[in-house]
Amino acid sequence: MSADARHLPVMLEEVIAALDPKPGEIILDGTFGAGGYTRAILETGADVVALDRDPTAIAGGYDLVAASKGRLTLVEERFSNLSAALDQLGVEALDGLVLDVGVSSMQLDQAARGFSFRFEGPLDMRMGGEGPSAADLVADLEEKELAAVLRTLGEERRAGAIARAIVAEREKAPIETTAQLAAICERVLGSWNDGISPATRTFQALRIAVNDELGELGRALFAAEKRLKPGGRLVVVSFHSLEDRIVKTFLADRTRTQAGGSRHMPQAIVPPATFEAISRGAAKPGDAETKTNARARSARLRAARRTEAPARGGDPFAFGVPRLPLQGLPGGAS
């Protein structure tokens, strides 16, 4: 893959083992990024449909498309819209699907994208370039709404204090850069601690809100259930507890074959399981990988195999996607 070690695909060996691609199969890589998973899948002889909502990632994959000699199709699209993308390509069903959820190292490393507090840049954070930016949320959300975002999506314990500081600061001047927002967080929470910026959770929360990342994940899981053929493999790599909780809850529900009951309450009827677990629980990266790739440290991999039961569909909010009082903004209440 890329010579740049920052773009190493996380848990590559574990992903390929769980995905188990074979010559002639069709695998969907829902988060193309720098193409690490896609390259490894192509090397097995399988064909790949790769999606990415980031146009710069798609542009960076054209050489790989040419080298694949027709076995790779790149589509600029959110992975939650994978069914629509497959319909346009005339692909009915998939043999496997992999998602590497969250922000990519390429996006973090580009100051102009505004994802990172480590670089001075515009407070943007939009993966696809459309919709409200992080600066828009910081400027437009009421204090209570802003605190809810930081608390729910960033798990920030001092969300109220940071929200108050942001509101006070924006009354003086617009907050338009990553450095401005990071400075506000430092004033409220203090300086860096053990190499961790006090702005970490605030930036995470705004990025997730701007891109509706948890809603995207929930919708993608339902789409995967619909488009994977019997025996098709679903592999999801997540990087923080909010993402992993959604995947865990979804798969626990979809692999369940019995309902709890007692002498006081009869057992509920459980629909046929639409997935069966490939491995128990979440797999973690090995020590060797975490030593060489810092991004891998928080990674968790969950995988399951599609059964013959019909897809159920449903509401992503039932599986841990949070509802936030953000009228008209990504992931907000309708």
C-alpha positions, 0 to 999 in steps of 0.5 A: 500500500502507500509508502506513508506509514500514517495511512496503514490500514488498521487490523488488515490481517484480521479484516481479511481473515474475517472477510475471507474474500475469494476469486470472483466474489464481489466485496464492498469497501465502504470506506476506501480512504487510501485504499489499504483494504481494497488493495488487499482484497484485490490481491485475493482475486475478488472484485471490489466496489469501493465507496468514499464520501470524500472526493479527494480519496476517490481522486487518489484511487484512480491509479488503482482503478487503472491497475485493477483492470476492471476489478475495482469500481470507485464511487463517491458516495456515503456508505449509508447509501450503498444500496443506491450505489449498487443499484446504479452499478447493477450489483444485486448482492454482495459476498462481503462488506467492510467498514473502517468507521470514523475519520481517516488519517489523511483527513486529520493530516490536512490542515485545510480540512479543519479536523485536527487541533494539531494544525491551524486551519479553518474549522470545517470537518466536513468529509464530503464538503457539503452541509454545515461545517463545524464553524457553523455549529459553533456559531449557530447552536444554542448553549444547551444544544452545544453542550448536548453535542459535546456531552453525547458525542464527545463524552465530555464531562465538562460539556456545559463549561465548554459550551458557555465559554464558546458562546461567550467567545463568539459574542466577541468574535466569530470562531472560525479556526481550529486554533481558536476552538482549541484555545477555548478548550485549553482555557476551560480544561487546562493544558495538555495531559500525558500527550492528550489535548483538552480539545480532543473530545470537543473536536470529536463531538463536532466532527461526528455531528457535522458528518452524522457519523453515528447515523451513517453507521446505523443506516449502513448496518441495515443496508448491509443486512439487505445487500449481503447474500446468504453466507456474506461477511460483514466486518466493521472496524470502529475506533471509539465506544459510541461506534462500537456500541452501535455495532455490538447492539445491532449484531447482538439483536441480529444474531439472537435466537432466543428471548429471555423469559420467566415464569411470570412473563412468557418468552417473546417471539424472536425473528430468525437471526439474520447474522451469525457471529464469526467470532465472539466479541470484539477483536483487538489489534496485536501488540506489534501493530499498536506499537507501530500504528498509534491509530490502531490502539483503540480499534475494535473489530466485529464480524458476522456472517449473513444467514438466509433469513430475510432482512428486517430493517428498522430504526437506527435510533433503536441501536444506540444512535443518539437523538440530539435536539439539533433542528435542521442539522446532521443527526438532528431531530426532525 
